[in-house]
Structures are given as C-alpha cells and as structure tokens.
Amino acid sequence: MSTPHPNTLAPWLARQLRSLQTVRAHAVLLRGPQGLGQSDLAFALAQAWLCDAPTADGACGQCPSCHAFGVKAHPDLRVLLPETEALA
C-alpha cells in the first residue's frame, strides 16, 4: 500500500486530517464503507503525528522521520491489516 502525500488527499480527507492532527491518543479507529479513503487518511495522519516538523496540512514530507515513514522503515510505525489484505 502506497503512502499518500497529504497534499494528494481528497479534499474531504484533507479536512479530516487537519481536524484529527489535534487529537493525541494511543489509537484512533477510522471506519466507513470501503473505498472512501480511510487507509489514505490513516497513513497521512500517522505520518503527520510522526513528522519532526508537521504543518497544519500534515507532514512536511522532508524530514528524516518523513523519509523513514515513506520507505516504511519508521521504528514507531506498526501497520495492522486483515490477513487477506496483508497478503495481497
């Protein structure tokens, strides 16, 4: 699964990202019908939370943390997926 840059999120997801960035919790549950972009929003939110220099619109995309996130090597990121989706 590719990691979307915050600027490539659909407008309704970008609004949600800006709102959710202010929430600090150990977990956030995003749910809804398949195909609306929950995965894109979840990855953008995780990257914004882990970013060294986040902006109001999400992660900076330039810092070492964003780079590690982009290559799926950030030590603080754990992705849990249903087995069928993980195998695909």
C-alpha positions as CSV (number, residue, x, y, z in Angstrom):
1,M,0.0,0.0,0.0
2,S,1.5,3.3,-1.0
3,T,1.8,6.2,1.4
4,P,-0.1,9.3,0.0
5,H,1.4,12.7,0.5
6,P,-1.0,14.9,2.5
7,N,-1.4,17.3,-0.5
8,T,-2.7,14.4,-2.6
9,L,-5.6,13.5,-0.3
10,A,-9.1,14.1,-1.4
11,P,-10.5,17.4,-0.1
12,W,-12.8,15.8,2.4
13,L,-10.0,13.7,3.7
14,A,-7.6,16.7,3.9
15,R,-10.2,18.5,6.1
16,Q,-10.4,15.4,8.4
17,L,-6.6,15.2,8.6
18,R,-6.4,18.8,9.8
19,S,-9.0,18.1,12.4
20,L,-7.5,14.8,13.6
21,Q,-4.0,16.2,13.9
22,T,-5.1,18.0,17.1
23,V,-6.1,14.7,18.7
24,R,-3.4,12.9,20.6
25,A,-4.3,9.3,21.5
26,H,-2.6,5.9,21.5
27,A,-5.1,4.7,18.9
28,V,-7.7,6.1,16.5
29,L,-10.4,3.9,14.8
30,L,-11.4,5.0,11.4
31,R,-14.3,3.2,9.8
32,G,-16.7,3.5,7.0
33,P,-17.6,1.9,3.7
34,Q,-14.7,0.5,1.7
35,G,-13.2,2.8,-0.9
36,L,-13.7,6.2,0.8
37,G,-10.1,6.6,1.7
38,Q,-9.8,5.6,5.3
39,S,-6.4,4.0,4.6
40,D,-5.1,7.1,2.9
41,L,-6.3,9.2,5.9
42,A,-4.8,6.8,8.4
43,F,-1.4,6.8,6.8
44,A,-1.4,10.6,6.3
45,L,-2.4,11.1,10.0
46,A,0.3,8.6,11.2
47,Q,2.9,10.4,9.2
48,A,1.8,13.8,10.5
49,W,2.0,12.6,14.1
50,L,5.5,11.1,13.5
51,C,6.8,14.1,11.5
52,D,9.6,16.3,13.0
53,A,8.1,19.5,11.5
54,P,4.4,19.0,10.8
55,T,2.3,21.8,9.3
56,A,-1.4,22.5,9.6
57,D,-1.9,20.4,6.4
58,G,0.0,17.4,7.6
59,A,3.6,16.0,7.5
60,C,6.3,18.1,6.0
61,G,7.5,15.3,3.7
62,Q,11.1,16.4,4.0
63,C,12.4,15.5,7.5
64,P,14.3,12.2,8.4
65,S,11.1,10.9,10.1
66,C,9.0,11.5,6.9
67,H,11.7,9.8,4.8
68,A,11.7,6.8,7.2
69,F,7.9,6.7,7.0
70,G,7.9,6.9,3.2
71,V,10.2,3.9,2.9
72,K,8.2,2.0,5.5
73,A,11.1,1.9,8.0
74,H,10.0,4.2,10.7
75,P,10.6,2.5,14.0
76,D,7.4,3.9,15.6
77,L,5.0,2.8,12.9
78,R,3.1,-0.5,13.1
79,V,0.5,-1.3,10.5
80,L,-2.1,-3.9,11.3
81,L,-4.2,-5.2,8.3
82,P,-6.6,-8.1,7.8
83,E,-4.6,-11.1,6.7
84,T,-6.3,-11.2,3.3
85,E,-5.3,-7.6,2.7
86,A,-1.7,-8.1,4.0
87,L,-1.1,-11.0,1.7
88,A,-2.3,-9.1,-1.4
